[in-house]
Amino acid sequence: MTKTLVIYLMSGSGTPELAEAAVAGGADLVELGFPFSDPLADGPVIRRAAERALAEGMRTRACLECLAQTRERVDVPLVPMTYAALLEAYGYERFAADAHAVGATSLIVADLPAGEHPDLRRIHLVAPTSTDERVALAAETTDGWLYLVTLIGTTGARAELSPALAGLVERARRVTDVPLYAGFGISTPEQARAASELADGVVVGSRALEVEESGPDALREYVSSLRAAIG
């Protein structure tokens, strides 16, 4: 069974070209970060990328335009990843409608727990600290797949895959048959392969943002190495 490869990119002027390179390298889905000034779950690499994006003027409307431009270049699912405060300011229903209108296939709101705003269809995250009840609720209401946060803490490259992933996958499998994609702390092809042996897909963010600084060709080659590793 082919595993799903998700690449996270921060919205910006160069993102449509980078997304095209990621898809050429084998990405099945692209997450587009909408920068936020106080991103609780994000580690230093994504925080710096968000700061650069905000300095570039990437507010919600600009990010939606970036999403539209990215959609013109790629035909894989595109998922904005954002925070509740941005949706509060923009309007939850309005954001969902505007995002889908320009090509989003779903969305992720990193700090909006399952059960809150149940009318907002989105992909839910669960972590090793999530209770069994929380995992079941998130799985029941998630939009298409469940995002497994592999570790406790923020995003960012780690030396090895979190040992907590296996237990989280086992708990999720008990309550759902939706696809499970693992993210946070996955940066090398070896870690991606190990995660894909447990989950149905992997999400890579921080390392992709580091590589993209060397340009689209470097990102394409990096994504290709991940693709080769997970099959």
BELSULZI-V247875 format. One record per helix or strand. SS is the DSSP state (h for helix, s for strand). FROM is the first residue (numbers start at 0). TO is the last residue. If there is no record, write none. Layout:
ss:from:to
SS:FROM:TO
SS:FROM:TO
This chain:
ss:from:to
s:3:9
h:14:24
s:28:32
h:43:54
h:59:72
s:76:81
h:83:89
h:91:100
s:105:108
s:124:126
h:131:140
s:144:148
h:163:174
s:178:182
h:188:197
s:200:203
h:205:211
h:215:229
